[in-house]
């Protein structure tokens, strides 16, 4: 299984520190379609996945499929 660096991603850290910055908004847009982020967030336990989905406003990851 491939490991994902999404937890320690510098790009994601830019969003966390300044969500309205250009790089922060770019990461947020990128997270909607990134296959690596999708694999990472769907591999998390339900409560952690839901917490991240709510934090980043990613509604498609809030419920189990």
Phi, psi and omega in degrees: 000134180285145176263152181244140180266016184299328181294327182248020184293128177294327178296315177294324178297326176298318178296315181299323182275329182210080184299335182266001177288165180300312180293325176296314179293326177295318178297317182298319176296316181299322183296338179292332185233356184295121180294328177294316178296319179298315179296319180295308186290327178283344177276349181282154173299155186309313183292322178291319179298316180295319179299314178294320179299319178289321180299319184259003177068034181260087188296332183290346180256006183281334181241153177284145179255000000 
